[in-house]
Amino acid sequence: MIALSVVLFLNAAFNAVVWPQFYKRVAHDPRARDENGKATAFLKVHAVLIAIALVLALVSVLAGVAALTGAL
């Protein structure tokens, strides 16, 4: 179960490091806002995808802890 925990923790770390940085790039992309400054579908879709990735990171941490403690 230690190998499983390591994989889950690595997955969580990757998601926690990479996706917030990607959001910064998406938010500054010219396609992210219209001429009135309102968020476009481009920004909204990416924000939802990034939020899902971060939720999956949290689930990975919880599953990794559960694997380490024998709760799985």
Buried (B, 14 or more C-beta within 10 A) or exposed (E): EEEBBEBBBEBBEEBBEEBEEEBEEBEEEEEBBEEEEEEBEBBEEBBEBBEEBBEBBEBBBEBBBBBBEEEE
